[in-house]
Amino acid sequence: MRDDRHADADTARPDATGPSRRNIVAGGALAAAGLLVLGAPQAAAAPSAGRSATARRPLSPFTAVAASESDTVTVPTGCTATVLAPWGRPIRASGPRWRTDAGDTAAEQAQQVGSHHHGVQFFPLADGAAGNRHGLLVIGHEATDPDLLGGGADKAIAAQGLTVLEVRRSAGTWQAVDSARNRRVTGDTPVRFSGPVAVDGRPRGVLACSGHGITPWGTYLAAEENVNAAFGTDDPHWRRDEQHVRYGLSANGFGHPWHRFDARFDLAAPEARPEEFGWIVELDPHDPSALPVKRTALGRFAHGSATVTETAGRLVLHSTDAEDGGHLYKFVSSDNWRRLRDLGRSPLDHGTLYAARISPDGTGRWLPLTHGHGPLTRANGWHDQADVLVRARTAADALGATPLARPERVAVSPLDGRVYLALANSTGSSPCAGEAANGTTHTPCARGADPYGRVIRWRESEATPDRDGDGATPLSFHWEEFLTPGDPALRAEGAFAAPKGLWFGADGTLWISTGVSGHALNGPDDIHRTAGNNALLAADPTTKEVRRFLTAPRGAEVTGVTSTPDGQTLFVNIQHPGERTARWGAPGPDNPRAVSNWPDHSRNGRPRSATVAVHRTT
């Protein structure tokens, strides 16, 4: 790795226009005009942090769906869910058809929709009403299941990354369009590094895409999460050092022997490239030839989120280190993001990365991961800013950032600017347990074991305008718990566990998607049993009312959620149906349908992750 502070070229052209780029955002943050279950659209631009609350309608009286253990997707009466982009679907009409026996080759998989769908975003391709019926869908692919995927490491590498599909609604049904815009980004795709860290040679590969965000200039941000799963070695002389441990790198990895196929993933090989993964990656979905760009100023860790908003003209990006004991981060651009782009600089390359210290008294502070600040000095072994960002986890540790109970997605209210964080759960073996033992019992993490998770929220302190009229970066905040699974106030229609995904509609409804792990799904305790299969729920931030809107098939998580600009269609990702569960058993080469056979329910098929389009029929 080398320090390259002058790699300022931006992926998206600063002067790029067109309906998709103009209409995706309002006020520099994600925009949607309403939601299909909430009545008439209500426009709402994303506020700066600290903006006062705005009145909103309560949740529309849709009938909540019951908790389910069935192998299907259920939605409220009057809505329908259509499978739009399943794993293995060819991205072009002339592409290779998916084989139900998973006999597709790696080369064929690279021309098909990837697996383990996660982040998803709709980019309209027209102005006005036409943009609600025609657009680009970008889907992140987080992982693979060797028991269901078929093939070897080369196929697994091809199944991760991103899919871009042009989609259109015609005669009431969403369908993929055969388009030159359609593309796959995989673990073999050439990439570019930008910001304080750069690499020599020709880097390639985007892996483990989980949460996502979009920029005000209309590009997609993919969060690389559990990339350590790809690495391992058979060399008995390889020794694990402190940084290998801190980044979860080990000889046997996650049991995926990619290192036997590709030396990039052999920790003992000179070609090993663990520092090239674990970043937030920017992609221009409108340009099929655009290289993905790894934005290194945003830090390297297991990113669970890439949520973009703004504070007084400065771009703000919240992310998380999505593991038990991981930290919460935010990045703030060094100047007004429009001004930076006018100068030909990416706002994602120029700014400060912070980690959060969260106190039991309901306050918090943002700590800058800046070389020379506090312990991050040469005397303490920190060479430069590039070194701080490559080892961002260790830098946050050194600053005293708070370890959290598996922090996942972040969402920012478009009405009052409050920030929400999903804490999925904790086994009690993370640093959180140690804090609990020391008597720090009221931070979001320090509870020992927390098997059900929770959602917290905070309000940033007001930014003081600087001489240019832009706000200085707020460095403090006040937090509180928002929702806790198992709270007696939650009725059965809103019961949930393991909140992982959060997404706001423009009317202020918070959508919560859950990811209970297979060992706990459908029981054995009362909370998991009551929650049933993983689900998508609608929550009212004012009343804290929660209602279940959608349930997933057996073994699946509900991951990404997005909508058309008018909110009349939700696109929802269903990830890894058929995965191993304690309740239903485990799939295998001889019985891939042991847990699920969704969505095809073919007698010779296998379960497939997929994006579904949900819209009203009445």
N, C-alpha and C positions, 0 to 999 in steps of 0.2 A: 504494500500500500504506500502511497505517497501523498503528500499534502499538495492540494491544487486549489488555491483560493480564487483562481481567476477563471474557473470553468463556469461562466455565467450564461452561456447560451441556453435559451429556453426552448422546450419541446414545442409548445404551441406558438404560432406566430403572433406577436403582440398586436398586429392589426387584423387578426382573424375575426371575421364577422359571420353573419348568417343567422337564421332563425334559432338554431339549436344553441349557439353560444350566447345569444341575447336573452333567451327566455328561460334558461335553466336556473339562473340565480336572480335574486332580488336583494339589493343592498349588500352584495358580496357573499351571500350564503345560500344554502339550498332553498329552492322555492317550489311549492306545489300549492294549488289554489283551493284545495278542499279534499275530502275523502268520500269514497262511495257510500259509506254508511252514515255519513254525518249531514246529509241534506245539502242545501245549496252551497256552492263554493264561497269561501270567504278569503279574500286576498290578505296576505300578511307578509311583509318584508321582515327578514331576520334583524333583530335589534342589536345594538351594541350592548356589551355587558353593563348591567346595572340599570337598564331601562325598566321603568315601573310596569307592573302587571297590567294587562289589557283584558277587558271582559271577554269571555268566550261562551259559546253555547255548551250546555252539558252534552254528554254522549247521546247520540241518537238512539231511539228505542229499538234497535235491532235485537232480535231474540238471541241471547247467547247460546252457543252450541254447548252441549254437554261434554264433560270429560269423556274420552274415548280410549278404547284399547283395540279398535278395529284397524285393519290394514288399508286405510283409505284416507283421503283428505276430505274433511267435512267443513262446510261453511254455512252461514245462516240461511234460513229460508228466504228466497228471493234473490240469492246470489248463486253464481256458478263458478267453478274452478276448472280451468282448461289447461292441460299439460302443454307447454309451449316449447321448452328447450331441454329435453332430457339428455343425460349423458349418452354419448355415442351418436347423436343425430349429426349427419353430415352438414357442414357449414355452407356447402355449395351443392346445387342440384346434381352436379356431376360427380360429387364426392362419394367415397366408399360407404355403403350401407352398413349399419351396425349389425353385428352378429349376436344372436341370443346366447350362443355358447361362449361369448367373450373371446372368440378366436381372432379378433382384429389385431393387426400388427401395430407396432409403434408408429410406423409411417402413416397408417390409416388413422390411428387415434389422433395424430397431429392435424388431421383434416376433419375431425369430429369435435362436437361439444365435449369439454372436459368433465371430470368427475368431481364429486364433493363440492357442490355449489355453495358459495357463501355470499360475499358482497354482490349487490346487483344495483344497477342504475339505468334509468331510462333517459335518453337524450332526444328530445323532439327534433324532427327534421323539417318542420314547417312552422310558420307563424299561425297564431290564432287557433281556431277549432281543429284545423288539419293536423296540428302538432299533437293533438290528443289521440290521434289514430295512426301516426306514422313516426317511427323513430329508430334509434339505435339502442340496443340492450347490451350492456357490458356486464359480464358475469365472472366473478372470481372463483377459482378452483383450489381448494385448500389441501387436499390429501388424496390418497387412494386406499382401497381395501384389497390387499393381495388375494384374499379368498374369493373376491368377486370380480376383480379387474381382469385376471388372466394375463399371460405374458410375463415379462421380466422387468428389470429396472428401466430399460429403454422405453417401455410402454408407460410405466408409472411417471417418468419424467415428461412424457408427452401429454399425460392426462392432467397435469397440474398447470397453473398459470392463469390465463384469461381467455375468454371467448367474447368476440364482438359480433353481434347479429343484427341485421336490419329487420325490423318487425313492422307489421301493418295490421290494423283491424279492419276487416271487411265482412259484411253481412253478419255483424255481431260477434265475430270470432277473430282472435288474434292468431296470426300465422307468421312464421319466419319467411323472409324474402330472399330469393337468390340474388345476391348483390356483390359487387366488387368491394364493398366496404367490409364484408364479413371476413374475419381473420381469427387465427389462434396465436396466442403468445404462450410459449411453453418453457420448460427448463433448459431448452437449447437455443432459444431466441437471442440474438445479439442484443446487448443493452449498453447504455452509456451511463457513466457516473458523473455527477455534477455536485458542486458545493465544496466544502473543505476537504473532503476525502475523494481521491480518485485512484484508479488502478492502472497498472501497466498491462500491456497486451490487449487482447480482444475479449472482454468479459461477456458472458452469456448466461441467460437463465433467469426466469421469474418463477418463484416457488411459493407454496403454502399461503396463497392469497386468502385472507379472511375478511376482516372489516374493510371499509372503503370510505372514500370521501370524493367530493367534486370541488373543483376550483372555480372562482368567479369567472375565469376565462374559458370554462367549458371542457376541462380535461378530467380524467378519472384518476384517482389515487388508490392504488392497491397496497394493502398492508401485508407484508410478508411476516407470517407468524412462526409456526414451529418448524423452522428450517433445519434445526439440529437433527430432526428425524432422518434427514438424507445422508448423514455422515457416519462413518465407521471405519474400521480397519481390521485386517487380519495379522498385522505385524506385531509379534509378541514383544518387540523392543520399544514400541511406541509408549510414551509416558504422558499421562494426563496432567496438565499443569493447572494452575489456579484459574486462568481464564477459560480453559476448556470446561472446568467444573461449573464456573459461573454462567456459562452459556449452554450448559446441558449437553456438551459434546462428549461422547464416550465411544469405546471400541465397538460395541455392538449396536450403537444408535438406538433406533426403535425396532430393531429386528428387520429393517429393510436393507439388504446388502447392495446398495447402489455402488459402493466403493469397488466392488468386483467388476463393475461394468464401466465406470467412469472415474478416472484418477482424480478429478476435481473433488470427489467426495471421500477419498481415501486420506484419512488424517495423517498417515505416515508418509504420504507421497509428496514430492516437491511441488506437484501441481495442485495440492489441496487449497481450496478457496472458501473456507468458512466465513471470512470477513466480507465476501462479496454478496452475502445473503443476510436477511434480517432488516431490510430497509423499507421505506415507503417509496413506491414506484409510480411515476407519473406516465400516463399514456394518453395520447391524443386519439380518441376513438374515430374521429372523422378522417384521419389520414392513415390508410392501410400501410403506408411505407414508413411511418414514424417509428423510431426506436423508442422502447421504454426507457425512462430515465430514472435512475436511483438517486433520490434527493437526500444527500448524506447529512445536511445540516439538521435533519429531523431525527438523527440518532439511530443506532443499531440495537435492536432487541426484538422480542417476539411481539410485533405490533398487532394489537387487537382492534385498533380503531384508527381512523384518519379523518376526523370530523372537522370540517372547515367552517369558520364564521369570521367575523371581523370585530375589532374594537377600535372605534374612532378612526377608521381608515386603514388600520393595520390588519393584515391577515393574521388570523389565529388558528392554529391547528392543534386539537387535543388528540392524544394517543395514549395507549396503555401498554404495559408489558404483561401480556395475557397469560400469566402463570401464577400459581399460588405463591404469594410473597412478592409479586411484581409491583412496580411503581406506576404512578400516574404522571403524565408529562403534558406540557403544552409548549408550542413553538410560537413566537411572535415575530413578525417581520420587522426589519430594522427601520422601515419607513412606510409611508402610505403605499399600499400594494400597486395602485394605479401608477404612482410616480415611478416606482421601481421598474415596472413594465415599460413605461415610456422611455426609460433609460436603457432598455434592452436587457434588464436583469430579471431573473426569476425571484419573486418574493419568497419562494421555498428554499432559496440558496442563501439568503441574506437575512439574518435575524438571530434570535437567542432561543435556545432550548432550555426549558425549566423542568424540574421535578418537584412534586408536591410533598410537603411535610404537613400532616394533618393531625391536629391536636384534639385531646379529649374534650376541651371546652367549647368545641364547635367552631374553632377558627382554623385557618390554614395559611401556609406561606408557600410561595413559589421560589425555588432555589435555582440560580442560574448554573447550568453546566458549561461554564466558561473557563478556558485555560487561564491559570493564574489566580482564579477566585478560590478563596478558602484553601482547602487541602489539594486542589487540582494544580499543583505546581511541578516544575522540573525537579525540585528537591525531593518530591514525593513520588517521582517516577512517571509523571505525565509529560510527554514530550512536547505536545502542541495541541491545537484544537482538534485536529484530525484524530489524534490518539484518544482524546476525551470522547468523541462521537463514536468511534469504533468500539470503545469499551464503556458505552453509556450506562449500562447496568452497574458496573463497578463504580463509575463516577457518581451515580445517584446514591449508591451505598455510602460512599465516602462523605457525601454532603449531609447524610442523615435523613434522606427521603423515607417516607413511610411505606413499609411493605403492606400490601393489600391482599384481600381474600379473592384472588383470581380476578383482577379487573379486566373487563371485556370492552363493550361498546360505550361510547360517549355520545350524547345527543344534547343539542342546545335548543331551548324553547324559542320559537319564532315570535312569541308574544312578549315575553318579559326577560329574555336573555339568560335565565337560569340554566345551569349546566347539570346534566344528569349522568350518572355513572352506574353501570350494571356490574355488581360483584357476584360472580357466579356461585362460588362456594369455597370452602377451605377444609382441608383434611385435618388441620391442626398441626401439621408437621412443618409448616412454613415458619418464617420469622414471626408471623403474627402470634403464634402460640407462645413464643418467648416473651413478647410484649405483654400478653395477658398474664403470664406468670409474674411479671414485674409490676403488676397492678395497673397497667395502662389499659383499662377495660372498656373504654368508650370510643376508641377510634374505629373507623369502619372495618379494620382488619383484626384488631386485637381481641379475639373472642375464643381462642382455641379453635376447636373444630366448629365449622359452620356449614353443615351439609346442604342447606337450602338456598343460601345466598341472600341478597337484598339489593335494593336500589337506593342510592343516596343522591343528594342534589346540593348545589351551592350557588351562591351569588357572589360574583367578583366585586371587589371594591371599585369605586368609581375611578376612572382614569382622569388625571388632571391634564387639560389641554396644554400642549407645548406651543412654542412660538409660531409654528406653522398651522396651528389650529387642530393638529392631530393629537390623539390622546397618548400619554405615557402609558407604559405597560402596568396594569394592576398587578401587584405582587402579593396581595392578601385576599382572603375570601372567608365567607361564613357558610358552614355546611350543616346539613341535617339529614336524618333518615327520611326517605319518602315512602317506600313500601318494603315490608318484610314478609316473606312467605310464612304461612302458619299463623299470621295475625288473626285473631278471632273476628276482626272486623271484615275480613275477606270472606265473602260468601262462596259457596261451591262453584258458582258461575265464574268466579274470578280466581279460583285457587291455582297456584303455580309454584314452581320451584326452579332453581338454577336459571335466573334471568341472565341472558347473554347478549341479546340484540336489543338495541333501543333505536327508535326512529320517530321523529316528529312530523306530523302533518302540519300544513300551514295554519290550520284552524286551532292548533295547540293540543290536539290529541296525541298522547304518547303511546306508541306501539311497542309492546314488549314481546320478544320472541325467546323461547326457552330452549335449553340444551341439557336436559338431565342425561347423565351418562348411562350407558347400558346396564351397569351393575345395579343402578338404583331405579331405573325406569319401571313404572307400574308397581312400585312397592320396593321393599317389604313394609316400610313404615306408613303411617296414616297419611302424611303429607304427600309423599310421592304417589301413593295409591289414589288419593283424592284428585291429584293433578292429572293423572292419566298420561296418555301420550304427550309428547312435547307439543307446544301450541303457540299461537299468535294471539295476544290479548290487547285490548284497547283500554287505556287508563286515562282518567280525568285528573290532571295535575292539581286541580282546586279541591275537588271533593274526595279524591283518592278512590273513586269507584273504579272497579276493574271488571271487564267482561271478556269472556273467551270468544274470539271471532273465528278461529280456524284451528283444527287439530291435524297433526301429521300422522303418517302411517307408522307402523311398528318399526322401532329401532331408529327412526329418523329424528333429526333436529330441525327446527325452523330457524333459518339463518337470515339472509338478506331480505329487506323489504324496500320497495320504492313505488312510485305511482306516476301516472300520467299527470301533466300539468293541471288538468281539471279535477284530478282526484277520483275519477270515475272508474279507473282500473288500478288495482294493486297488483304488482308483480312480487311474488313471494318465492323464496328459494327453500326447497326441501332437500336436506343433506343426509346422505348415507342411510336411506331406508334399508332394512335388512341387516344392519350391523349387529354384532354379537350382543345379546342381552341375557341377564340372569333369568328373566321370565320366560323368554321364548327360545333360548338356546343360541346356537352359533351356526352361521352358514359355512359351507365348505365346498370344495370342487365337485363333490358328488351330490350335494344338496344345497345349492345356492339360495333356494327359496325357504329355508328353514324358519326364518323370521318374517320375511316380507316378500311379496312378489309385485309390489307397486312400482310403476303405474300401469304396466301392460297386463299384468295378471295372465301372462301366457303360460301354458302348461310346460313349455320348454325354456322359459325366460329366466330372468334374474332381476332383482330390484335395481332401480336406477335413480340417482339424484336427478332433480329436475327443477326448472323454473315454471311456476304455474301463474296464469293470469286470472285474477278474480274480479268479476264485475257483476253488476246487477242485471237480473233478467226481468224483474218487475219493479 
